[in-house]
Amino acid sequence: MVAGLAIGNVLSVQVQPVGRTVALVVVDAHGQVAGSLTFVGYLEIIDCIQNRGVNYRAVVISIAGGVVEVRVEPV
């Protein structure tokens, strides 16, 4: 999935179930999961999505090998 990404791409941020817990993931325009997000405060984003109805997007700001850095912001 990383190979298809470019700086400036906008991805949807979603919460998806994983077993008995949830993960914060980024999804492309075709509904394909591009990867999971982990950063200080990611649990707050999960809470905002699940309990407050806030939508977020992730903008690709850098790509280094298989590591993609994004800026997460509310929409």
Secondary structure, DSSP 8 states (H G I E B T S, - for coil): -GGG--TT-EEEEEEEEETTEEEEEEE-TTS-EEEE---TTHHHHHHHHHHH---EEEEEEEEETTEEEEEEEE-
